[in-house]
């Protein structure tokens, strides 16, 4: 059974899943920030996936980037798989704007975390799930609902 890394569980809200990957929303409201996490245990690098899974990850990444571009109209989409803090393979998708807290630098370590209010988080989760709605996306409802909005600054995931 697939297990999501505890840091990813703490820092994100699960939106749903594609064929290969879970789709997560990061709780830092400084940036529209989603992650893809291939549902494969003990995988830390893209090249650890089989060739077909690599192609599927690229399809899902492009689909997510296109949706985010349509929804947020960013100047740039930053897409990266770093894994310096969280070893489980995950691919960041961050919509960037010239007015955002870190522009033009990378987002890590620049601005203090700013968390969504419960109302903002609920509205954004609904908006994202609606934008992703299709035959290739399955919504995952958390048993606890949309909760866990942090009130104190935590560590960012890499």
BELURRA-V526961 format. One record per backbone hydrogen bond with DSSP energy under -0.5 kcal/mol. CO is the residue of the C=O (numbers start at 1). NH is the residue of the N-H. E is the energy in kcal/mol with one decimal. If there is no record, write none. Layout:
CO_NH_E ; CO_NH_E
//
This chain:
5_9_-2.2 ; 6_10_-2.2 ; 7_11_-2.1 ; 8_12_-1.1 ; 11_27_-2.6 ; 13_25_-2.8 ; 15_140_-1.4 ; 16_23_-3.2 ; 17_138_-2.9 ; 20_39_-2.8 ; 21_18_-3.1 ; 22_24_-0.5 ; 22_37_-2.1 ; 23_15_-3.0 ; 23_16_-1.4 ; 24_26_-0.5 ; 24_35_-2.4 ; 25_13_-2.2 ; 27_29_-0.7 ; 27_116_-1.1 ; 28_31_-0.9 ; 31_33_-0.7 ; 32_95_-2.6 ; 33_26_-2.9 ; 34_93_-2.9 ; 35_24_-2.6 ; 36_91_-2.8 ; 37_22_-2.6 ; 38_40_-2.4 ; 40_43_-1.0 ; 42_44_-0.6 ; 43_89_-2.8 ; 45_48_-1.6 ; 46_49_-1.8 ; 50_54_-2.3 ; 51_55_-2.1 ; 52_56_-2.2 ; 53_57_-2.7 ; 54_58_-2.1 ; 55_59_-2.3 ; 56_60_-2.6 ; 57_61_-2.6 ; 58_62_-2.6 ; 59_63_-2.5 ; 60_64_-2.5 ; 61_65_-2.7 ; 62_66_-2.7 ; 63_67_-2.2 ; 64_68_-2.6 ; 65_69_-2.4 ; 66_70_-2.5 ; 67_71_-2.5 ; 68_72_-2.9 ; 68_73_-0.5 ; 69_73_-1.9 ; 76_78_-0.6 ; 76_96_-3.1 ; 77_79_-0.6 ; 78_94_-3.0 ; 80_82_-0.6 ; 80_92_-3.3 ; 85_87_-0.7 ; 90_92_-0.6 ; 91_36_-2.0 ; 92_80_-1.8 ; 93_34_-2.8 ; 93_95_-0.5 ; 94_78_-2.9 ; 94_96_-0.5 ; 95_32_-0.5 ; 96_75_-2.1 ; 96_76_-1.5 ; 97_100_-1.8 ; 100_103_-0.6 ; 102_105_-2.3 ; 107_110_-1.1 ; 107_111_-0.7 ; 114_29_-4.4 ; 117_121_-2.8 ; 118_122_-2.4 ; 119_123_-2.2 ; 120_124_-2.6 ; 121_125_-2.7 ; 122_126_-2.1 ; 123_127_-2.3 ; 124_128_-2.9 ; 125_129_-2.7 ; 126_130_-2.3 ; 127_131_-2.0 ; 128_132_-2.0 ; 129_133_-1.0 ; 134_137_-1.3 ; 137_134_-0.5 ; 137_139_-0.5 ; 138_17_-2.4 ; 139_141_-0.6 ; 140_142_-0.5 ; 142_145_-1.3 ; 145_147_-1.1 ; 158_83_-3.8 ; 158_84_-0.9
//
